[in-house]
Amino acid sequence: LRWLNYLSPNINRGPFAPDEDDLIIRMQRLFGN
């Protein structure tokens, strides 16, 4: 993906942690897509 070339090298590109998954799911339920 080209946009990866422009991101800060400090950004975590690994998989989401379980607590991050939970946060994403809760925010999606609250705000939708």
C-alpha positions in Angstrom: 0.0 0.0 0.0 1.4 3.3 -1.0 0.1 5.2 2.0 2.4 3.2 4.2 5.4 5.0 2.7 4.1 8.3 4.2 3.3 7.2 7.7 5.6 7.8 10.7 8.0 4.9 11.2 6.8 4.8 14.9 3.3 3.6 14.0 2.5 0.1 15.1 1.8 -1.9 12.0 1.1 -5.1 13.9 -2.3 -6.7 14.6 -4.7 -5.0 17.0 -4.5 -5.9 20.7 -7.7 -7.4 22.3 -8.5 -4.2 24.1 -8.1 -2.2 20.8 -10.5 -4.7 19.1 -13.0 -4.1 21.9 -12.7 -0.3 21.6 -13.2 -0.5 17.8 -16.3 -2.7 18.1 -17.8 -0.4 20.8 -17.1 2.8 18.7 -18.6 1.2 15.6 -21.8 0.3 17.5 -22.0 3.8 18.9 -21.2 5.8 15.7 -21.8 3.3 12.9 -19.8 3.1 9.7 
